[in-house]
Amino acid sequence: MITPTTRISTHDLDRLKSIVGEEYVYSDAAARAIYSRTVNPLEFKRFQMGDYSHAPDAIVQPASIQEIQQILAYANQTGTPLVPYGGGSGIAEGTSLGGSLIIDLKRFDQVRVNSTNRTVTAGAGVIGRHLEEILNQQGFTCGHFPQSMNSATIGGYVATAAIGTFSGRYGKMEDILVGLEAVLPNGEILHVKPIPRRSVGPHLEGLMIGSEGAFGIVTQATLKIFPLPEKRQWLCCTFAGTPAGLQAIRHLIQEDVRPALVRLYDEAEAAARIKKFGLPHNHALLFLAFEGPAGLVAWQAARAGEILAENGATFQAVDVALDWYHYRFDTSGMLRFNQKPGSVGDSLEIAAPWEDIETLWRTARAALEPLSQAVHVHFSHIYDNECSAYVIFYADSGPNTPQAGSELYQQCLKATMEACLAAGGTISHHHGVGRTKSAWMKMEHGEGGWDLLVELKHALDPNHILNPGALGIEK
Ligand SMILES: Cc1cc2nc3c(=O)[nH]c(=O)nc-3n(C[C@H](O)[C@H](O)[C@H](O)COP(=O)(O)OP(=O)(O)OC[C@H]3O[C@@H](n4cnc5c(N)ncnc54)[C@H](O)[C@@H]3O)c2cc1C
C-alpha cells in the first residue's frame, strides 16, 4: 500500500509551496500513486501488486524558469532526486523513481506560431494533440504524430527523441527541432537559438534530445511546421513473405521514393487484417501513404507502384490502410492483455542497417517465440541505410500473478535485447531507455561511448539530482 503521508518534511513542502504556490504542490497519497507509473508493463504489474515503492514523495508544477531554478537549488541543497515529467506516456520506466520529487512541466503551455519562419515555439508541457489543433487552425501541421500524441508533451518528445508515424515526410524529432530552451542541473539556462543549421562546435541541442530528464529540464522547443498537405494517397499490397516486403521497401527508399508513412507487417501481425479484409493468407502486408503537393504525391505513388511490382507485390484495395488510420490511436488490445495479472505484452522498437534487418527479425522472433503466446513484428520507419522494427509480444505466465507476469516480462526483454545486439541492432529506436533497458546501455555504446556519457552526466550534474538512474547512469 502507498503510505498516506509523504517523507518530505512539512518545512520542505512549505518551501516548495512558497516557490510555485500552494495549489501546485501535491503530496497526498492519490497524487503520488498516479505519478508512480507511466505506461510500462512492469510499472503496471507493480501497481497490480499494490507495490508503490516507486511512488514520488511529492509533485511540483512550476510555471517559470525562475521557479525551476529555485526548485533545482532546493534539490541540490537537500540531495532530493528531481524527475522531469511531461505527459506520462513514456514506456521505459523513465519517471518511476521512489522518493523523488516530480517536476511536472504542464504549466509551460504557451504556443507561438511564426508563419514566416515556418516554426512554432511551444512550452514543454504542451500536449502534442493540442499543438496540432492550434497549427491546423492556421493551415499548418507539425507532422509529428506518435501514437501517443493525445497525452505526450513537447518536452517529452525532445527528451525521448520521439518519432511520429508520418516521419518519412516530416522527419524525426531531431529533424523537426530547430531550437530549444532548457534549465541545466546547476540552474543555468541553455538556449539554443532557433536556427536549424550552424557550424559553431558540437550541437548542444543534442545534449537534450534523448536525454530522458537526466541532463536538463527542457522548458520549450521550436519546431518546424509545414503547410497542411494538399493531398494524401494510400497504396496497399501483399507479399509472399516478409523478406520480399523488406526488399521492396528498401528499394523504394534507395530509389528516392519517400513515403510519409510505411507499415510492413510480417505474416503473424498481418494475419488478423488479412482475415478481416479477405486478403491472401500467410502473406506479409504493406501499406504506404504519400502526402504533400498533389503533383509530388502523384509522382511518388506512381513510381512506388512500379518499384513494388518489380519486387513481387500484389496490389490490394486500400480499405485495410484506411481501417488502420481510423483506429490508429486504439491501444486497448494491449492494455486489456496487460490487465490480466500473469500476462505481459509490450512493443520493443529496435532498428538495424538493411543488411542486418532480416536477421534481426528472425532472431528476435526466435528469442521470443518460446516465451510468448504471440509475436508480431512490423517495420514502420525506413531510411536510406536502415530500418526499424516493432517487436510486439504477448506472453502469459500461467500462474496468473503479477509477480510471475513481471518475471516473464524480464525474460522476454532480455531475450529481445540480446538477440538485437547480436544481430547488430540498436536497443531503442525511439522509446528510450529509461530504467527498463538500462542493463544493455554499455553494450549498446561500447566502453568509450558509455564512459563519455557517464562523464558528461557527472560534469553537468555532480550531485546526481536530475533523474538519477535514467539511461542506466548511477551515481
Ligand atoms: C500507446 C503509446 C504509443 C506510443 N507511440 C509512440 C510513437 O509513435 N513514437 C514515439 O516516439 N513514442 C511513442 N510512445 C512513447 C511515448 O509516448 C514517447 O516517449 C513520448 O515522447 C513521451 O512523452 P511524455 O511527455 O509523455 O513524457 P513522459 O512519459 O512524461 O517522460 C518520458 C521521459 O522524458 C523525460 N521528460 C519528460 N518531459 C521532460 C522535459 N520537459 N524535460 C526533460 N525531460 C523530460 C522524463 O523524465 C522521462 O524520462 C508511445 C507510448 C504509448 C503509451
The ligand as an SDF file (V2000), in Angstrom:
LIG
                    3D

 53 58  0  0  0  0  0  0  0  0999 V2000
    0.2680    3.8560  -26.6780 C   0  0  0  0  0  0  0  0  0  0  0  0
    1.6060    4.5130  -26.8390 C   0  0  0  0  0  0  0  0  0  0  0  0
    2.0630    4.7870  -28.1070 C   0  0  0  0  0  0  0  0  0  0  0  0
    3.3090    5.4040  -28.2810 C   0  0  0  0  0  0  0  0  0  0  0  0
    3.7110    5.7210  -29.5430 N   0  0  0  0  0  0  0  0  0  0  0  0
    4.8890    6.3410  -29.7370 C   0  0  0  0  0  0  0  0  0  0  0  0
    5.2980    6.7080  -31.0480 C   0  0  0  0  0  0  0  0  0  0  0  0
    4.5770    6.5090  -32.0290 O   0  0  0  0  0  0  0  0  0  0  0  0
    6.5000    7.3250  -31.1750 N   0  0  0  0  0  0  0  0  0  0  0  0
    7.2900    7.5860  -30.1000 C   0  0  0  0  0  0  0  0  0  0  0  0
    8.3710    8.1560  -30.2750 O   0  0  0  0  0  0  0  0  0  0  0  0
    6.9260    7.2440  -28.8440 N   0  0  0  0  0  0  0  0  0  0  0  0
    5.7440    6.6510  -28.6310 C   0  0  0  0  0  0  0  0  0  0  0  0
    5.3500    6.3150  -27.3640 N   0  0  0  0  0  0  0  0  0  0  0  0
    6.2420    6.6070  -26.2180 C   0  0  0  0  0  0  0  0  0  0  0  0
    5.9970    7.9940  -25.5590 C   0  0  0  0  0  0  0  0  0  0  0  0
    4.7210    8.4760  -25.8560 O   0  0  0  0  0  0  0  0  0  0  0  0
    7.0570    8.9720  -26.0160 C   0  0  0  0  0  0  0  0  0  0  0  0
    8.2850    8.5730  -25.4730 O   0  0  0  0  0  0  0  0  0  0  0  0
    6.7880   10.4270  -25.6040 C   0  0  0  0  0  0  0  0  0  0  0  0
    7.7090   11.2400  -26.2890 O   0  0  0  0  0  0  0  0  0  0  0  0
    6.9020   10.6850  -24.1190 C   0  0  0  0  0  0  0  0  0  0  0  0
    6.4090   11.9940  -23.8600 O   0  0  0  0  0  0  0  0  0  0  0  0
    5.7730   12.3670  -22.4350 P   0  0  0  0  0  0  0  0  0  0  0  0
    5.5200   13.8290  -22.4260 O   0  0  0  0  0  0  0  0  0  0  0  0
    4.6000   11.5200  -22.1560 O   0  0  0  0  0  0  0  0  0  0  0  0
    6.9790   12.0150  -21.4700 O   0  0  0  0  0  0  0  0  0  0  0  0
    6.9740   11.3310  -20.0240 P   0  0  0  0  0  0  0  0  0  0  0  0
    6.3940    9.9630  -20.0950 O   0  0  0  0  0  0  0  0  0  0  0  0
    6.3760   12.2520  -19.0370 O   0  0  0  0  0  0  0  0  0  0  0  0
    8.5550   11.2300  -19.7710 O   0  0  0  0  0  0  0  0  0  0  0  0
    9.3670   10.4290  -20.5850 C   0  0  0  0  0  0  0  0  0  0  0  0
   10.8320   10.7390  -20.2850 C   0  0  0  0  0  0  0  0  0  0  0  0
   11.1360   12.0720  -20.6940 O   0  0  0  0  0  0  0  0  0  0  0  0
   11.5600   12.8750  -19.5790 C   0  0  0  0  0  0  0  0  0  0  0  0
   10.9410   14.1920  -19.7410 N   0  0  0  0  0  0  0  0  0  0  0  0
    9.6330   14.4720  -19.9460 C   0  0  0  0  0  0  0  0  0  0  0  0
    9.4620   15.8030  -20.0840 N   0  0  0  0  0  0  0  0  0  0  0  0
   10.6770   16.3640  -19.9590 C   0  0  0  0  0  0  0  0  0  0  0  0
   11.1600   17.7060  -20.0030 C   0  0  0  0  0  0  0  0  0  0  0  0
   10.3390   18.7460  -20.2090 N   0  0  0  0  0  0  0  0  0  0  0  0
   12.4850   17.9210  -19.8290 N   0  0  0  0  0  0  0  0  0  0  0  0
   13.3300   16.8930  -19.6250 C   0  0  0  0  0  0  0  0  0  0  0  0
   12.9320   15.6140  -19.5690 N   0  0  0  0  0  0  0  0  0  0  0  0
   11.6220   15.3500  -19.7420 C   0  0  0  0  0  0  0  0  0  0  0  0
   11.0910   12.1240  -18.3410 C   0  0  0  0  0  0  0  0  0  0  0  0
   11.9210   12.3940  -17.2320 O   0  0  0  0  0  0  0  0  0  0  0  0
   11.1780   10.6800  -18.8170 C   0  0  0  0  0  0  0  0  0  0  0  0
   12.4940   10.2160  -18.6750 O   0  0  0  0  0  0  0  0  0  0  0  0
    4.1090    5.7080  -27.1580 C   0  0  0  0  0  0  0  0  0  0  0  0
    3.6310    5.4360  -25.8730 C   0  0  0  0  0  0  0  0  0  0  0  0
    2.3960    4.8400  -25.7140 C   0  0  0  0  0  0  0  0  0  0  0  0
    1.9000    4.5740  -24.3300 C   0  0  0  0  0  0  0  0  0  0  0  0
  1  2  1  0
  2  3  1  0
  2 52  2  0
  3  4  2  0
  4  5  1  0
  4 50  1  0
  5  6  2  0
  6  7  1  0
  6 13  1  0
  7  8  2  0
  7  9  1  0
  9 10  1  0
 10 11  2  0
 10 12  1  0
 12 13  2  0
 13 14  1  0
 14 15  1  0
 14 50  1  0
 15 16  1  0
 16 17  1  0
 16 18  1  0
 18 19  1  0
 18 20  1  0
 20 21  1  0
 20 22  1  0
 22 23  1  0
 23 24  1  0
 24 25  2  0
 24 26  1  0
 24 27  1  0
 27 28  1  0
 28 29  2  0
 28 30  1  0
 28 31  1  0
 31 32  1  0
 32 33  1  0
 33 34  1  0
 33 48  1  0
 34 35  1  0
 35 36  1  0
 35 46  1  0
 36 37  1  0
 36 45  1  0
 37 38  2  0
 38 39  1  0
 39 40  1  0
 39 45  2  0
 40 41  1  0
 40 42  2  0
 42 43  1  0
 43 44  2  0
 44 45  1  0
 46 47  1  0
 46 48  1  0
 48 49  1  0
 50 51  2  0
 51 52  1  0
 52 53  1  0
M  END
$$$$
